[in-house]
Amino acid sequence: MIPSFADLIVEFSVTTLSPARLPVRRGWLTLWAGLAIALTAVNLRTAVTGLTPLLEIIGSDLGFGVAVAGLLGTVPAASFGIFGFLAPVVTRRFGLERTATAALGLTALSLLGRAFSPTPVALVLSTALALAGIGAANVVIVPLVKAWFADRLAVWTSLYLILMQTGQFVAPLLAVPVAEATSWRLSVGIWAGPAALAAVVWLVLAARLPGGHHSPTARATTGARARISRSSTVWGLVVLFAMMALSNYGIITWVPAVLTDAGGSPTLGGSMVALYSAWGMVAALVVPHVATRMTNPFVVVVACSVVLIAGYLGLILSPLEGTLLWVCALGIGVSTFPLCMTLINRRTRTPESASAVSGFVQGIGYSLACFGPLGLGLLREATGSWSVPLLALAATAVPGVVAGWFACRPRFVEDAADVASAAAPPTGTRT
């Protein structure tokens, strides 16, 4: 039976899946939860990367230019930031599974609305609503993995990140061909289907769980927030994540424009966003396993930063000669994303702490990153070239390295030692 509203606010710990609360069908529920997590992961980026290769086509139809395009590039990070903060509050009231149901349902309906947008204002508003749902799903998927698959964190973190990158890769690859064969409205609207399917699967699972299942208590959540706000590890994750997100949305939004301004075609821009996203699949497969086998994976941060800077410099000096190489470098360079997602679970002891840290890191990180796409567009307008915006993106690697040093140290957020000033970094020995 679907629990009543009173059942939804029952408080209890979410550290384990208690057989007393999940009786005979626990195995089936775990399998269904895995399917729900997988479907959610596929939908986490399609609404973003399925739109950016079409900005010029949509702009010519609805009548907007660089300013609105930059705003649309900013909406993902802004929505992810705002709802990164709000998601833990909602999960405390309704639980992780029900929050995921509502988030994916909102995304599906909003993507349909975006496909029928008659004006730029309607396009921006529907995009913001769609990404609000994805922002909440971004946050809850991390503790959901910890709650359902705590004994297989590396495997499930890799799996959901690979599926997320698959969606991020396929969407821009199909965007321009589908728009040219039919219309841009169908091209952006088709992604409502997978989001609706994910929402239905979560709804089925949520209806079969006890009312308070995987709902962090108010006391636990408040305590977690108090701890993480004083944690040097968490603040390291915040800055590292913010610099990565700024690069990511800058690349997704403006690399097609960089290439078309240099003489490339819109199809080239879309395919390069797809290639960039494909490298995320490789990172999702490799990085979580590396991060769980090293005491201190700081070397991953340094290596990614060096490669990222090389990619930006290549685009400045020779955007159409060596394009494949530069875009591959950018794709490898943002591999700090799966590292951050892995460390959120590795540096916390319980699902409620993981939920609080996930919301805190993604909320602040995306909020800082949301200034990137719009700011880069304004820099392009002011300077008349992409050199200064790309140099600005390259410079973000420096604070990312500093923050990575704090984020990668082997300590738990819940431990008092994490509040102390930093000691010398560990050597990165494997455990």
C-alpha positions in Angstrom: 0.0 0.0 0.0 1.1 3.6 -0.6 1.8 5.0 2.9 -0.2 7.9 4.3 1.2 11.4 4.8 1.6 10.7 8.5 3.8 7.7 7.5 6.0 9.9 5.4 7.4 11.8 8.3 8.3 8.9 10.6 11.9 9.3 11.7 14.5 6.6 11.9 18.1 5.9 11.0 18.9 5.2 7.4 22.3 3.5 7.9 21.2 0.0 7.0 18.4 -1.8 5.1 16.8 -3.5 8.1 15.2 -6.9 7.2 12.6 -6.2 9.8 11.4 -3.2 7.8 12.0 -4.8 4.4 10.8 -8.4 4.7 10.6 -11.2 2.2 10.9 -9.2 -1.0 14.0 -7.3 -0.1 16.0 -8.9 -2.9 13.4 -7.8 -5.5 13.4 -4.3 -4.0 17.1 -4.1 -4.2 17.0 -5.1 -7.9 14.3 -2.6 -8.6 16.3 0.1 -6.8 19.3 -0.7 -9.0 17.1 -0.3 -12.1 15.8 3.0 -10.8 19.3 4.4 -10.1 20.4 3.3 -13.6 17.5 5.0 -15.3 18.0 8.2 -13.2 21.6 8.3 -14.2 20.8 8.2 -17.9 18.7 11.4 -17.4 21.1 13.5 -15.4 22.6 15.4 -18.4 20.5 14.9 -21.5 18.4 18.0 -20.8 21.7 20.0 -20.9 23.8 18.5 -23.7 20.7 17.9 -25.9 20.1 21.6 -26.0 23.4 23.4 -26.4 24.3 22.2 -30.0 20.9 23.6 -31.0 21.2 27.1 -29.5 21.9 28.8 -32.9 19.0 26.9 -34.6 16.6 27.7 -31.8 17.9 31.3 -31.5 17.2 31.9 -35.2 13.6 30.5 -34.8 12.7 32.2 -31.5 14.8 35.3 -32.1 17.5 35.5 -29.4 21.3 35.9 -29.5 24.4 35.4 -27.4 23.0 36.8 -24.2 20.1 34.4 -24.0 22.3 31.5 -25.1 24.7 32.4 -22.2 21.7 32.5 -19.9 20.6 29.1 -21.0 24.1 27.8 -20.4 24.0 29.3 -16.9 20.6 27.8 -16.0 21.9 24.2 -15.4 24.5 25.2 -12.8 22.1 27.7 -11.2 19.3 25.1 -10.9 21.6 22.4 -9.7 23.0 24.8 -7.1 19.6 25.9 -5.7 18.1 22.5 -5.6 21.3 21.0 -4.4 20.6 23.0 -1.2 16.9 22.2 -1.1 17.1 18.4 -1.9 18.3 17.4 1.6 15.4 19.3 3.2 12.9 17.5 0.9 14.5 14.1 1.6 14.3 14.7 5.3 10.5 15.1 4.9 9.7 12.5 2.2 12.7 10.2 1.9 15.2 9.6 -0.9 13.0 7.4 -3.1 10.0 9.7 -3.1 12.2 12.7 -3.7 13.7 11.0 -6.7 10.1 10.2 -8.0 9.0 13.8 -7.8 12.3 15.1 -9.3 12.1 12.9 -12.4 8.4 13.6 -12.8 9.0 17.4 -12.8 11.9 16.9 -15.3 9.7 14.9 -17.7 6.8 17.4 -17.7 9.1 20.4 -18.0 11.0 18.9 -21.0 7.7 18.5 -22.8 6.9 22.2 -22.0 10.3 23.2 -23.4 9.6 21.4 -26.7 6.5 23.6 -27.1 8.1 26.9 -26.0 6.7 29.8 -28.1 9.1 32.4 -26.8 12.6 32.7 -25.3 11.1 33.4 -21.9 9.1 30.2 -22.0 12.2 28.3 -23.1 14.3 29.6 -20.2 11.6 29.0 -17.6 10.8 25.4 -18.8 14.6 24.7 -18.9 14.9 26.0 -15.4 12.1 23.7 -14.1 13.5 20.7 -16.0 16.9 21.2 -14.5 15.4 21.8 -11.0 14.3 18.2 -11.0 17.7 17.1 -12.3 19.4 19.2 -9.6 17.5 17.3 -6.9 18.2 14.0 -8.6 21.9 14.8 -8.7 22.0 15.1 -5.0 19.8 12.1 -4.0 21.5 9.6 -6.3 24.7 9.7 -4.2 23.1 8.7 -0.9 20.8 6.3 -2.7 23.8 4.4 -4.0 25.3 4.4 -0.4 21.9 3.3 1.1 21.2 0.4 -1.3 24.7 -0.7 -2.3 27.0 0.3 0.6 29.1 -2.9 0.1 29.6 -2.2 -3.7 30.3 1.6 -3.7 33.0 1.6 -6.4 31.0 -0.6 -8.8 27.7 1.3 -8.4 29.4 4.7 -8.5 31.1 3.7 -11.7 27.9 2.3 -13.2 25.7 5.3 -12.5 28.4 7.7 -13.7 28.9 5.7 -16.9 25.2 5.8 -17.6 25.1 9.5 -16.9 27.9 10.1 -19.3 26.2 7.8 -21.9 23.2 10.2 -21.8 25.5 13.2 -21.9 27.2 11.7 -24.9 24.2 10.5 -26.9 22.1 13.6 -26.5 24.4 16.1 -28.4 25.3 13.4 -31.0 21.6 13.1 -31.9 20.6 16.7 -31.4 21.5 18.3 -34.8 20.7 15.3 -37.0 17.2 14.9 -35.4 16.5 18.6 -35.6 17.5 18.8 -39.3 15.4 15.7 -40.1 12.4 16.8 -38.2 12.5 19.9 -36.0 14.4 21.3 -33.0 11.2 20.8 -30.9 11.2 17.1 -31.4 15.0 17.0 -30.8 14.7 18.5 -27.4 11.4 16.9 -26.5 12.3 13.2 -27.0 14.2 13.2 -23.7 11.0 13.6 -21.7 10.3 9.9 -22.3 13.3 8.4 -20.5 12.7 10.9 -17.6 9.1 9.8 -17.3 10.1 6.1 -17.3 12.6 6.7 -14.5 9.9 8.6 -12.5 7.5 5.6 -12.9 10.1 3.1 -11.6 10.8 5.2 -8.6 7.1 5.6 -7.9 6.6 1.8 -7.9 9.6 1.3 -5.5 8.5 4.2 -3.2 4.9 2.7 -3.0 6.4 -0.5 -1.6 8.6 1.0 1.1 7.7 1.9 4.7 6.8 5.6 5.1 10.1 6.6 6.8 12.4 4.5 4.8 15.6 6.3 3.9 14.4 9.5 5.5 17.2 11.1 7.6 16.0 12.4 11.0 15.9 16.2 11.5 18.4 15.8 14.4 20.8 13.7 12.3 20.5 16.1 9.3 21.1 19.2 11.5 24.1 17.6 13.1 25.5 16.6 9.8 25.1 20.2 8.5 26.9 21.5 11.5 29.8 19.2 11.0 30.2 19.6 7.3 30.2 23.4 7.5 33.4 23.2 9.6 35.1 20.4 7.6 38.2 21.3 5.6 37.6 18.1 3.5 34.1 19.3 2.6 35.3 22.8 1.6 38.0 21.2 -0.5 35.4 19.2 -2.3 33.2 22.3 -2.7 36.0 24.3 -4.5 37.2 21.3 -6.5 33.7 20.5 -7.6 33.0 24.2 -8.4 36.0 24.5 -10.6 35.2 21.3 -12.4 31.6 22.4 -12.9 32.6 25.8 -14.2 34.8 24.1 -16.8 32.2 21.5 -17.7 29.4 23.9 -18.4 31.7 26.4 -20.1 32.8 23.6 -22.4 29.3 22.2 -23.1 27.9 25.7 -23.8 30.6 27.4 -25.7 32.9 24.8 -27.5 30.4 24.5 -30.4 30.5 28.3 -30.7 34.3 28.4 -30.5 34.5 25.9 -33.4 31.8 27.6 -35.6 33.5 31.0 -35.1 36.7 29.4 -36.3 35.0 28.1 -39.4 33.6 24.8 -38.3 30.1 23.5 -38.8 27.3 23.1 -36.2 27.5 19.4 -36.8 31.2 19.5 -35.8 30.3 21.4 -32.6 27.7 18.8 -31.6 30.0 15.9 -32.4 32.8 17.4 -30.3 30.4 17.9 -27.3 29.6 14.2 -27.8 33.3 13.2 -27.9 34.0 15.3 -24.8 31.2 13.5 -23.0 32.4 10.1 -24.2 35.6 10.6 -22.2 33.4 11.0 -19.1 32.4 7.3 -19.6 36.0 6.3 -19.5 36.6 8.4 -16.4 33.5 7.0 -14.7 34.8 3.4 -15.3 38.3 4.1 -14.0 38.4 6.9 -11.5 36.0 5.5 -8.8 38.1 2.3 -8.6 41.3 4.3 -8.5 39.9 6.5 -5.7 38.8 3.6 -3.6 42.2 1.9 -3.9 44.4 4.8 -3.0 44.7 6.3 0.4 45.1 9.8 -1.1 44.2 10.2 -4.8 45.6 13.8 -5.1 47.7 12.7 -8.0 44.5 12.3 -10.0 43.7 16.0 -9.4 47.1 17.1 -10.5 47.1 15.0 -13.7 43.6 16.1 -14.7 44.5 19.8 -14.2 47.6 19.6 -16.4 45.6 17.9 -19.2 42.8 20.4 -18.9 45.1 23.4 -19.3 46.6 21.7 -22.4 43.2 21.4 -23.9 42.3 25.0 -23.4 45.6 26.2 -24.8 45.1 24.0 -27.8 41.7 25.5 -28.6 43.2 29.0 -28.3 46.2 28.4 -30.6 44.7 26.0 -33.2 40.9 25.4 -32.8 40.4 23.5 -36.1 43.8 21.8 -36.3 44.1 19.2 -33.6 40.4 19.7 -32.5 40.1 16.0 -31.6 43.1 16.1 -29.4 42.1 19.3 -27.6 38.5 18.0 -27.0 39.9 14.7 -25.7 42.2 16.6 -23.3 39.2 18.6 -22.0 37.2 15.4 -21.5 40.0 13.8 -19.5 40.6 17.0 -17.6 37.2 17.1 -16.0 37.6 13.6 -14.6 37.6 15.2 -11.1 33.8 14.9 -11.3 33.7 11.2 -10.7 36.5 11.7 -8.1 34.3 14.1 -6.2 31.3 11.9 -6.3 33.3 8.9 -5.1 34.9 11.0 -2.3 31.5 12.2 -1.0 30.7 8.5 -0.2 34.3 7.6 0.8 34.7 10.5 3.2 31.4 9.9 5.1 30.3 7.1 7.3 26.5 7.1 6.8 23.9 7.8 4.1 22.5 10.8 6.0 26.0 12.3 6.1 26.5 11.5 2.4 23.2 13.2 1.6 24.1 16.3 3.6 27.6 16.5 2.1 26.2 15.8 -1.4 23.7 18.7 -1.1 26.3 21.0 0.4 29.0 20.3 -2.2 26.7 20.4 -5.2 24.7 23.3 -3.9 27.6 25.6 -3.4 29.7 24.2 -6.2 27.0 24.6 -8.9 26.0 28.0 -7.5 29.6 29.2 -8.0 29.8 27.6 -11.4 26.6 29.2 -12.7 28.4 32.4 -13.4 30.7 30.7 -15.8 28.7 30.3 -19.1 27.2 33.8 -18.9 30.4 35.4 -17.8 32.3 33.6 -20.6 29.8 34.8 -23.1 30.1 38.4 -21.9 33.9 38.1 -22.1 33.6 37.0 -25.7 31.3 39.9 -26.5 33.7 42.4 -24.8 37.0 41.1 -26.3 35.7 39.9 -29.7 37.5 36.5 -29.4 37.5 33.3 -27.4 41.1 33.6 -26.2 40.4 35.5 -23.0 37.4 33.3 -22.0 39.5 30.1 -22.6 42.4 31.5 -20.6 40.0 32.3 -17.8 38.8 28.7 -17.8 42.4 27.4 -17.8 43.1 29.5 -14.8 40.4 27.7 -12.8 42.7 24.7 -12.6 44.9 26.4 -10.0 42.3 26.7 -7.2 41.1 23.3 -8.2 44.5 21.8 -7.4 44.8 23.6 -4.0 41.2 22.4 -3.1 42.0 18.9 -4.3 44.8 18.7 -1.7 42.3 19.2 1.1 39.6 17.0 -0.5 41.8 14.0 -1.0 43.3 13.6 2.5 42.1 10.3 4.0 39.8 11.4 6.8 36.1 11.2 7.5 33.9 14.3 7.6 32.4 13.2 10.9 35.8 13.0 12.6 36.8 15.9 14.8 40.3 15.8 13.3 38.9 17.1 10.0 38.1 20.4 11.5 41.8 20.9 12.4 44.2 22.8 10.2 45.8 20.8 7.4 48.8 18.6 8.0 51.3 17.4 5.4 49.6 15.5 2.5 49.9 11.7 2.5 52.0 10.1 -0.1 49.2 8.3 -1.9 50.0 4.8 -1.0 47.6 2.1 -2.0 45.7 0.2 0.7 
